[in-house]
Amino acid sequence: FAAMQIPAGMLLDRYGPRRVEPVLLCVAGCGALAFAASDSVGGLTLARALIGAGVAVCLMAPLKAIAAWYPAERHASLSGWMMVAGGAGALLSTAPLAAALSFVSWQVIFVALAAATFAAAAAIFLLVPDTPHLPDAAGWRAQWHGVRSVFGSRRLWWMAPVGSVAIGSFMAIQGLWSVPWLIEVNGYTRDIAADHLLLMGIAIVGGYLGIGVFATRLARVGISTLHLYAAGFGLNIVALALITLRMPWTYVLWTVYGLGAAVNVLGFTVLGQGFPRALAARANTALNLLMFSGSFAVQWGIGLVVDAARSRFGIDTGAALQLAFALVLVVDFLTYGWLVFGWRRHAVVRPAVEASA
């Protein structure tokens, strides 16, 4: 998944989402079929790799399409609606999937997912228009020069700390460490912990819906995408601080924690405002790569702190998790300060002159 970000970004900027995304979705569909048919660890690993490569730009391709086809003032709202669809799919993978497994095997589920993926690929290819023509379409050498210019830009490195650490820490906690925290620190059962995760997931989708409905309207009264992005992550960090302090009302706190994180998709809009449309996909995939790298680093870092605290200092798991969350919180505050520090320099719109690199 991570390895595909930059190459896929180059493909999206050169050929457009209509031509690139269906091919990658077919790769993902083949991976799902291979997963259903595999009976060895090696086969399952290869199948997962195909799925990861195939879905690598399922977020980036729509963002490229939005940047190419719609005016800048609608980008935030359209990104929110796009994430509502993605969030609904994520919710279907929880209780509805568990219910389906009572009637069919997981192999049948993967075959059905493959069929749906192939259908989506066909629909995109047949129904979605091509990206509007960009003058002097760049060759591969110029495309790579564009990648270098993205990674050399101050704007990317202004957004990168929040994207890789603040967003990455949320992804790490939601995906791996929230359940151990709720069980070891709060003393809840696994079922109650799962209820917290469900509410957090619903809150994220609700946040995406709010962005879809209100972002364009708020922009008309002077509340920009950057304002929403900063406010959402401020809320996210405050919620994490209260969680770390073991405050009561855990259902509310974890719900707010998810709600604040819904602004993650706006980071791509804010980043893209400083780049020409011809670089939109490469800029977004660069941030996405940093985001997932940060998530991995935070996941690993929390585990390292917990293991070290238990083995070297004899601290129990709950206290070790509190220490790890506190360290994450400190880094989140620092990255948020970096975002605020660069506000005046980088709060600009996309350059008027489009580049083809």
Summary of the structure (lengths in Angstrom):
residues: 357
radius of gyration: 20.8
end to end distance: 24.3
largest distance: 63.9
contacts: 1236
relative contact order: 0.15
helix: 82%
strand: 0%
